[in-house]
Amino acid sequence: MAVTEPRRSTLGMLLLALLMEAPMHPYRMQQMIKERGQDQLVNVAQRNSVYQALDRLVRDGLARRLTTAREAGRPERTVYEITDEGTATMRRWLAAALPTPAREFPEFPAALAFLSVLAPHHARELLAQRSEALEDKLAKIREVAPPGLPRIFLIEDEYRAALLTAEITWLKSVVADLDAGRFTWDLQLIQETLAEFG
C-alpha cells in the first residue's frame, strides 16, 4: 500500500520550521511569526489557523504533543515537537517548493486583465495609489532588518523586496505612459479589437 505525502502548505512549512528550532506551544509560534515579520508570508491573523494547522501536522504524524501544562491564572498550554517524519517531510517539501514555480492565482494580475472597464485616468489614479502602498511596504521591510543579521535570516525579505521593487518600477512606467498618452483606450478601441480578435 502506497503512503501518500501529506499535503504541503505554507503555514505547515512555517510551523515545522519553528518546531525544528525547538518544541513550543501554538501561542509562542504565533508570536514568533509576527516578531519575525513572517505574517507577511502566511495568514495568521486568527490564532485558530495555527491550531488547525498544528492539528493537521499531528494527524499526519509530522508533529506530536510533548507536554501540557497550566500555569496559575493562564490557560492550559500544549507544547508540540517535530517528529523525525516531520523533519524529513519538511526537507522534501522544500526540495519540491524551491525549484518549481507554483500555480498561484494572485488577484492583481486578474484585476489588470479587466483594466479596460475603467477610464484611463481612473486606472492611472488607482495604479499610482498601489505604487505608493507598495513603496510603504518596501520601506517597512527594509527598516525591520537588524544590522549584522546574516543573510540566511533575511532571504525571504530580500526576495519580497526584489519583487516589490520590480512591481513599483513597472507601475511607475505604466503611470508615466498613461500620463503621456502612450497607453490609453476607449470604447471604440475595445469594440474594434473585440470585433477583430474576439
MIDOSE-1310 file (N, C-alpha, C; in nm, 2 decimals, decimal comma, always signed):
residues 198
mavt	+0,09/-0,12/+0,00/+0,00/+0,00/+0,00/+0,09/+0,12/+0,00; +0,07/+0,21/-0,10/+0,15/+0,33/-0,11/+0,11/+0,43/+0,00; +0,21/+0,50/+0,06/+0,19/+0,60/+0,15/+0,18/+0,73/+0,08; +0,08/+0,81/+0,10/+0,07/+0,94/+0,04/+0,14/+1,05/+0,12
eprr	+0,20/+1,14/+0,05/+0,27/+1,25/+0,11/+0,17/+1,35/+0,17; +0,19/+1,39/+0,29/+0,09/+1,49/+0,35/+0,09/+1,62/+0,26; -0,03/+1,68/+0,25/-0,04/+1,80/+0,17/+0,04/+1,91/+0,22; +0,12/+1,97/+0,13/+0,21/+2,08/+0,16/+0,13/+2,21/+0,17
stlg	+0,16/+2,29/+0,28/+0,10/+2,42/+0,29/+0,21/+2,52/+0,34; +0,20/+2,64/+0,31/+0,30/+2,74/+0,35/+0,30/+2,75/+0,51; +0,18/+2,75/+0,57/+0,17/+2,76/+0,71/+0,23/+2,63/+0,78; +0,20/+2,52/+0,72/+0,25/+2,39/+0,77/+0,40/+2,39/+0,77
mlll	+0,46/+2,44/+0,66/+0,61/+2,45/+0,64/+0,66/+2,54/+0,75; +0,60/+2,66/+0,77/+0,65/+2,75/+0,87/+0,64/+2,69/+1,01; +0,54/+2,63/+1,04/+0,52/+2,57/+1,18/+0,63/+2,46/+1,20; +0,65/+2,37/+1,09/+0,75/+2,27/+1,11/+0,89/+2,33/+1,12
allm	+0,92/+2,44/+1,05/+1,05/+2,51/+1,07/+1,06/+2,56/+1,21; +0,96/+2,62/+1,27/+0,97/+2,66/+1,41/+0,99/+2,55/+1,50; +0,93/+2,44/+1,48/+0,94/+2,32/+1,56/+1,08/+2,26/+1,55; +1,14/+2,28/+1,43/+1,28/+2,23/+1,41/+1,38/+2,31/+1,50
eapm	+1,34/+2,43/+1,53/+1,42/+2,52/+1,62/+1,41/+2,47/+1,76; +1,29/+2,44/+1,81/+1,27/+2,40/+1,95/+1,12/+2,36/+1,97; +1,09/+2,27/+2,06/+0,95/+2,25/+2,09/+0,89/+2,38/+2,14; +0,76/+2,40/+2,11/+0,69/+2,52/+2,16/+0,54/+2,51/+2,15
hpyr	+0,47/+2,60/+2,22/+0,33/+2,60/+2,22/+0,28/+2,69/+2,11; +0,15/+2,67/+2,06/+0,10/+2,75/+1,95/+0,10/+2,90/+1,97; +0,08/+2,95/+2,09/+0,08/+3,09/+2,11/+0,22/+3,15/+2,09; +0,32/+3,08/+2,13/+0,46/+3,12/+2,11/+0,49/+3,12/+1,96
mqqm	+0,44/+3,02/+1,89/+0,46/+3,01/+1,75/+0,40/+3,14/+1,68; +0,28/+3,17/+1,71/+0,22/+3,29/+1,65/+0,29/+3,42/+1,69; +0,34/+3,43/+1,81/+0,42/+3,54/+1,85/+0,55/+3,55/+1,76; +0,62/+3,44/+1,75/+0,74/+3,44/+1,67/+0,72/+3,47/+1,53
iker	+0,61/+3,42/+1,47/+0,58/+3,45/+1,33/+0,56/+3,60/+1,31; +0,49/+3,67/+1,41/+0,47/+3,81/+1,40/+0,60/+3,89/+1,42; +0,68/+3,85/+1,53/+0,80/+3,91/+1,56/+0,90/+3,91/+1,44; +0,90/+3,80/+1,37/+0,99/+3,79/+1,26/+0,94/+3,84/+1,13
gqdq	+0,82/+3,90/+1,13/+0,76/+3,95/+1,01/+0,71/+3,84/+0,91; +0,70/+3,72/+0,96/+0,66/+3,61/+0,87/+0,51/+3,61/+0,85; +0,44/+3,70/+0,92/+0,29/+3,71/+0,90/+0,27/+3,78/+0,76; +0,37/+3,82/+0,70/+0,36/+3,87/+0,56/+0,37/+3,75/+0,46
lvnv	+0,41/+3,63/+0,51/+0,42/+3,51/+0,42/+0,30/+3,42/+0,44; +0,24/+3,42/+0,56/+0,13/+3,33/+0,59/+0,02/+3,42/+0,66; -0,10/+3,38/+0,65/-0,21/+3,45/+0,71/-0,23/+3,38/+0,85; -0,19/+3,45/+0,95/-0,21/+3,40/+1,09/-0,29/+3,51/+1,17
aqrn	-0,37/+3,59/+1,10/-0,45/+3,69/+1,17/-0,54/+3,63/+1,28; -0,59/+3,51/+1,25/-0,67/+3,44/+1,35/-0,58/+3,33/+1,41; -0,57/+3,33/+1,54/-0,49/+3,23/+1,61/-0,54/+3,09/+1,58; -0,66/+3,07/+1,55/-0,72/+2,94/+1,53/-0,65/+2,87/+1,41
svyq	-0,60/+2,95/+1,31/-0,54/+2,90/+1,19/-0,41/+2,82/+1,23; -0,34/+2,87/+1,33/-0,22/+2,80/+1,38/-0,26/+2,66/+1,45; -0,36/+2,67/+1,53/-0,41/+2,54/+1,60/-0,46/+2,44/+1,49; -0,53/+2,49/+1,39/-0,58/+2,39/+1,29/-0,47/+2,33/+1,21
aldr	-0,37/+2,41/+1,18/-0,26/+2,36/+1,10/-0,18/+2,26/+1,19; -0,16/+2,29/+1,31/-0,09/+2,20/+1,40/-0,16/+2,07/+1,42; -0,30/+2,08/+1,43/-0,38/+1,95/+1,44/-0,35/+1,87/+1,32; -0,35/+1,93/+1,20/-0,32/+1,85/+1,08/-0,18/+1,79/+1,08
lvrd	-0,09/+1,87/+1,12/+0,05/+1,81/+1,13/+0,06/+1,69/+1,23; -0,02/+1,70/+1,34/-0,02/+1,59/+1,43/-0,09/+1,47/+1,37; -0,20/+1,49/+1,30/-0,27/+1,38/+1,24/-0,19/+1,31/+1,13; -0,10/+1,40/+1,06/-0,02/+1,34/+0,96/+0,11/+1,28/+1,01
glar	+0,13/+1,29/+1,14/+0,25/+1,23/+1,21/+0,37/+1,31/+1,19; +0,36/+1,44/+1,16/+0,47/+1,53/+1,14/+0,51/+1,60/+1,26; +0,42/+1,61/+1,36/+0,44/+1,68/+1,49/+0,37/+1,60/+1,59; +0,40/+1,62/+1,72/+0,33/+1,55/+1,83/+0,33/+1,64/+1,95
rltt	+0,23/+1,61/+2,03/+0,22/+1,68/+2,16/+0,33/+1,63/+2,25; +0,40/+1,72/+2,31/+0,51/+1,68/+2,40/+0,47/+1,69/+2,55; +0,41/+1,80/+2,59/+0,36/+1,82/+2,72/+0,25/+1,92/+2,72; +0,17/+1,91/+2,83/+0,06/+2,00/+2,85/+0,08/+2,05/+3,00
area	+0,08/+2,18/+3,01/+0,10/+2,24/+3,14/+0,00/+2,36/+3,16; -0,03/+2,39/+3,29/-0,11/+2,50/+3,32/-0,04/+2,58/+3,43; -0,02/+2,71/+3,39/+0,04/+2,80/+3,49/-0,07/+2,87/+3,56; -0,05/+2,92/+3,68/-0,15/+2,99/+3,76/-0,21/+3,11/+3,68
grpe	-0,34/+3,11/+3,67/-0,40/+3,22/+3,60/-0,39/+3,22/+3,45; -0,34/+3,11/+3,40/-0,33/+3,11/+3,25/-0,40/+2,98/+3,20; -0,44/+2,99/+3,07/-0,50/+2,87/+3,01/-0,40/+2,76/+2,99; -0,45/+2,64/+2,98/-0,36/+2,52/+2,96/-0,29/+2,54/+2,83
rtvy	-0,16/+2,50/+2,83/-0,08/+2,52/+2,70/-0,02/+2,38/+2,67; -0,03/+2,34/+2,54/+0,03/+2,22/+2,49/+0,15/+2,26/+2,41; +0,26/+2,20/+2,45/+0,39/+2,22/+2,38/+0,40/+2,10/+2,27; +0,44/+2,14/+2,15/+0,45/+2,05/+2,04/+0,60/+2,03/+2,00
eitd	+0,63/+1,92/+1,95/+0,76/+1,90/+1,89/+0,75/+1,83/+1,76; +0,85/+1,84/+1,68/+0,85/+1,78/+1,54/+0,89/+1,64/+1,56; +0,84/+1,55/+1,47/+0,88/+1,41/+1,46/+0,99/+1,40/+1,36; +1,05/+1,28/+1,36/+1,16/+1,25/+1,26/+1,09/+1,26/+1,12
egta	+0,97/+1,21/+1,11/+0,90/+1,21/+0,98/+0,87/+1,36/+0,94; +0,84/+1,44/+1,04/+0,82/+1,58/+1,02/+0,94/+1,65/+0,96; +1,05/+1,62/+1,01/+1,18/+1,68/+0,96/+1,21/+1,63/+0,82; +1,19/+1,50/+0,79/+1,21/+1,45/+0,66/+1,11/+1,51/+0,56
tmrr	+0,98/+1,53/+0,60/+0,88/+1,58/+0,52/+0,91/+1,73/+0,49; +0,95/+1,80/+0,59/+0,99/+1,94/+0,57/+1,10/+1,96/+0,46; +1,19/+1,87/+0,47/+1,30/+1,88/+0,37/+1,25/+1,84/+0,23; +1,16/+1,74/+0,22/+1,10/+1,71/+0,09/+1,02/+1,82/+0,03
wlaa	+0,94/+1,88/+0,12/+0,86/+2,00/+0,08/+0,94/+2,11/+0,03; +1,05/+2,14/+0,09/+1,14/+2,25/+0,05/+1,20/+2,21/-0,09; +1,24/+2,08/-0,10/+1,31/+2,04/-0,22/+1,21/+2,04/-0,34; +1,08/+2,03/-0,31/+0,97/+2,05/-0,41/+0,94/+2,19/-0,44
alpt	+0,93/+2,27/-0,34/+0,89/+2,41/-0,35/+0,99/+2,51/-0,41; +1,12/+2,48/-0,38/+1,22/+2,58/-0,43/+1,24/+2,58/-0,58; +1,25/+2,46/-0,65/+1,28/+2,47/-0,79/+1,16/+2,49/-0,88; +1,04/+2,46/-0,83/+0,92/+2,45/-0,92/+0,83/+2,57/-0,89
pare	+0,81/+2,66/-0,99/+0,71/+2,76/-0,97/+0,57/+2,71/-0,94; +0,50/+2,75/-0,84/+0,37/+2,70/-0,81/+0,27/+2,77/-0,89; +0,16/+2,70/-0,91/+0,04/+2,76/-0,98/-0,03/+2,85/-0,88; -0,01/+2,98/-0,89/-0,08/+3,07/-0,79/-0,17/+3,16/-0,87
fpef	-0,27/+3,21/-0,80/-0,37/+3,29/-0,86/-0,39/+3,42/-0,79; -0,29/+3,51/-0,80/-0,30/+3,64/-0,73/-0,40/+3,73/-0,79; -0,46/+3,81/-0,71/-0,57/+3,90/-0,75/-0,53/+4,01/-0,85; -0,41/+4,07/-0,83/-0,37/+4,18/-0,91/-0,36/+4,16/-1,06
paal	-0,30/+4,05/-1,10/-0,30/+4,02/-1,25/-0,44/+4,00/-1,30; -0,53/+3,94/-1,22/-0,67/+3,93/-1,27/-0,73/+4,06/-1,28; -0,71/+4,15/-1,19/-0,76/+4,29/-1,20/-0,71/+4,36/-1,32; -0,58/+4,34/-1,35/-0,52/+4,41/-1,47/-0,59/+4,36/-1,60
afls	-0,63/+4,23/-1,60/-0,70/+4,18/-1,72/-0,83/+4,25/-1,75; -0,88/+4,32/-1,65/-1,01/+4,39/-1,67/-0,99/+4,54/-1,66; -0,87/+4,59/-1,68/-0,84/+4,73/-1,67/-0,93/+4,82/-1,76; -0,96/+4,76/-1,87/-1,04/+4,84/-1,97/-1,18/+4,87/-1,93
vlap	-1,22/+4,82/-1,82/-1,35/+4,85/-1,76/-1,35/+4,99/-1,71; -1,23/+5,04/-1,67/-1,22/+5,17/-1,61/-1,17/+5,27/-1,72; -1,20/+5,40/-1,69/-1,14/+5,50/-1,78/-0,99/+5,51/-1,75; -0,91/+5,54/-1,85/-0,76/+5,55/-1,83/-0,72/+5,64/-1,72
hhar	-0,79/+5,76/-1,70/-0,75/+5,84/-1,59/-0,78/+5,78/-1,45; -0,88/+5,70/-1,44/-0,92/+5,64/-1,31/-0,82/+5,52/-1,29; -0,79/+5,45/-1,39/-0,69/+5,34/-1,38/-0,55/+5,40/-1,34; -0,51/+5,51/-1,39/-0,39/+5,57/-1,36/-0,38/+5,61/-1,21
ella	-0,49/+5,67/-1,16/-0,50/+5,71/-1,02/-0,49/+5,58/-0,93; -0,56/+5,48/-0,96/-0,55/+5,36/-0,88/-0,42/+5,29/-0,88; -0,35/+5,29/-1,00/-0,22/+5,22/-1,01/-0,12/+5,31/-0,94; -0,13/+5,44/-0,94/-0,04/+5,53/-0,86/-0,06/+5,50/-0,71
qrse	-0,18/+5,48/-0,67/-0,21/+5,45/-0,53/-0,14/+5,32/-0,49; -0,15/+5,22/-0,58/-0,09/+5,09/-0,55/+0,06/+5,11/-0,54; +0,12/+5,19/-0,63/+0,27/+5,21/-0,62/+0,31/+5,27/-0,49; +0,23/+5,37/-0,44/+0,26/+5,43/-0,31/+0,25/+5,33/-0,20
aled	+0,15/+5,25/-0,20/+0,13/+5,15/-0,10/+0,24/+5,05/-0,10; +0,29/+5,01/-0,21/+0,40/+4,91/-0,22/+0,53/+4,98/-0,18; +0,55/+5,11/-0,20/+0,67/+5,18/-0,15/+0,67/+5,18/+0,00; +0,55/+5,19/+0,06/+0,54/+5,19/+0,21/+0,58/+5,05/+0,26
klak	+0,53/+4,95/+0,19/+0,56/+4,81/+0,23/+0,71/+4,78/+0,22; +0,77/+4,83/+0,11/+0,91/+4,81/+0,09/+0,99/+4,88/+0,19; +0,95/+5,00/+0,23/+1,03/+5,07/+0,34/+1,02/+5,00/+0,47; +0,90/+4,94/+0,50/+0,89/+4,86/+0,62/+0,98/+4,74/+0,62
irev	+0,99/+4,67/+0,51/+1,07/+4,55/+0,50/+1,22/+4,59/+0,53; +1,26/+4,70/+0,47/+1,40/+4,75/+0,48/+1,43/+4,79/+0,62; +1,33/+4,85/+0,69/+1,36/+4,90/+0,83/+1,36/+4,80/+0,94; +1,30/+4,68/+0,91/+1,29/+4,57/+1,01/+1,42/+4,50/+1,03
appg	+1,51/+4,49/+0,93/+1,63/+4,41/+0,94/+1,73/+4,47/+1,04; +1,76/+4,39/+1,14/+1,86/+4,44/+1,23/+2,00/+4,44/+1,17; +2,09/+4,53/+1,19/+2,22/+4,53/+1,13/+2,30/+4,41/+1,18; +2,37/+4,35/+1,09/+2,46/+4,24/+1,12/+2,39/+4,11/+1,12
lpri	+2,26/+4,10/+1,09/+2,19/+3,97/+1,09/+2,24/+3,90/+0,96; +2,28/+3,77/+0,97/+2,32/+3,70/+0,85/+2,21/+3,69/+0,74; +2,26/+3,70/+0,62/+2,17/+3,70/+0,50/+2,07/+3,58/+0,51; +2,10/+3,47/+0,56/+2,01/+3,35/+0,55/+1,89/+3,38/+0,63
flie	+1,89/+3,47/+0,73/+1,77/+3,50/+0,81/+1,69/+3,61/+0,75; +1,74/+3,67/+0,64/+1,67/+3,78/+0,57/+1,63/+3,74/+0,43; +1,66/+3,62/+0,38/+1,65/+3,59/+0,24/+1,50/+3,60/+0,19; +1,40/+3,57/+0,27/+1,26/+3,59/+0,22/+1,23/+3,73/+0,21
deyr	+1,28/+3,82/+0,30/+1,26/+3,96/+0,29/+1,33/+4,02/+0,17; +1,45/+3,97/+0,14/+1,52/+4,01/+0,02/+1,45/+3,98/-0,10; +1,39/+3,86/-0,11/+1,31/+3,82/-0,22/+1,18/+3,91/-0,23; +1,11/+3,93/-0,12/+0,99/+4,02/-0,13/+1,03/+4,16/-0,17
aall	+1,14/+4,21/-0,12/+1,18/+4,35/-0,16/+1,21/+4,35/-0,31; +1,28/+4,25/-0,36/+1,31/+4,25/-0,50/+1,18/+4,25/-0,59; +1,08/+4,17/-0,55/+0,95/+4,17/-0,62/+0,88/+4,30/-0,61; +0,88/+4,36/-0,49/+0,81/+4,49/-0,47/+0,88/+4,60/-0,56
taei	+1,02/+4,59/-0,56/+1,09/+4,69/-0,64/+1,06/+4,68/-0,78; +1,05/+4,56/-0,83/+1,02/+4,53/-0,97/+0,88/+4,58/-1,00; +0,78/+4,55/-0,92/+0,65/+4,59/-0,94/+0,63/+4,74/-0,94; +0,70/+4,81/-0,84/+0,69/+4,95/-0,83/+0,75/+5,02/-0,96
twlk	+0,86/+4,97/-1,01/+0,92/+5,02/-1,13/+0,83/+5,00/-1,25; +0,76/+4,89/-1,25/+0,67/+4,86/-1,36/+0,55/+4,95/-1,35; +0,49/+4,97/-1,23/+0,38/+5,05/-1,21/+0,41/+5,20/-1,25; +0,52/+5,24/-1,21/+0,56/+5,38/-1,24/+0,57/+5,40/-1,39
svva	+0,62/+5,30/-1,46/+0,63/+5,31/-1,61/+0,49/+5,31/-1,67; +0,40/+5,23/-1,62/+0,26/+5,23/-1,67/+0,19/+5,37/-1,64; +0,21/+5,42/-1,52/+0,15/+5,55/-1,49/+0,21/+5,66/-1,58; +0,34/+5,65/-1,60/+0,40/+5,75/-1,69/+0,35/+5,74/-1,83
dlda	+0,33/+5,62/-1,88/+0,27/+5,60/-2,01/+0,13/+5,65/-2,02; +0,05/+5,63/-1,91/-0,09/+5,69/-1,90/-0,08/+5,84/-1,90; +0,01/+5,90/-1,82/+0,02/+6,04/-1,82/+0,06/+6,10/-1,95; +0,14/+6,03/-2,03/+0,19/+6,09/-2,16/+0,10/+6,05/-2,27
grft	+0,00/+5,97/-2,25/-0,10/+5,93/-2,35/-0,04/+5,82/-2,44; +0,07/+5,76/-2,41/+0,12/+5,65/-2,48/+0,04/+5,52/-2,46; -0,03/+5,51/-2,35/-0,11/+5,40/-2,32/-0,25/+5,45/-2,29; -0,34/+5,42/-2,37/-0,48/+5,46/-2,35/-0,58/+5,37/-2,42
wdlq	-0,70/+5,39/-2,39/-0,81/+5,31/-2,46/-0,94/+5,38/-2,44; -1,03/+5,35/-2,53/-1,17/+5,40/-2,52/-1,26/+5,29/-2,57; -1,39/+5,32/-2,57/-1,49/+5,22/-2,61/-1,47/+5,17/-2,75; -1,44/+5,27/-2,84/-1,42/+5,23/-2,98/-1,31/+5,14/-3,00
liqe	-1,19/+5,16/-2,94/-1,08/+5,07/-2,95/-1,11/+4,93/-2,90; -1,19/+4,93/-2,79/-1,22/+4,80/-2,73/-1,32/+4,72/-2,82; -1,42/+4,79/-2,88/-1,51/+4,73/-2,97/-1,44/+4,68/-3,10; -1,36/+4,77/-3,15/-1,29/+4,73/-3,28/-1,19/+4,61/-3,25
tlae	-1,12/+4,61/-3,14/-1,03/+4,50/-3,11/-1,11/+4,37/-3,08; -1,22/+4,38/-3,01/-1,30/+4,26/-2,99/-1,36/+4,20/-3,12; -1,40/+4,29/-3,21/-1,45/+4,25/-3,34/-1,34/+4,18/-3,42; -1,22/+4,23/-3,41/-1,11/+4,17/-3,49/-1,06/+4,04/-3,43
fg	-1,04/+4,04/-3,30/-0,97/+3,93/-3,24/-1,07/+3,84/-3,15; -1,19/+3,89/-3,13/-1,28/+3,82/-3,04/-1,34/+3,70/-3,11
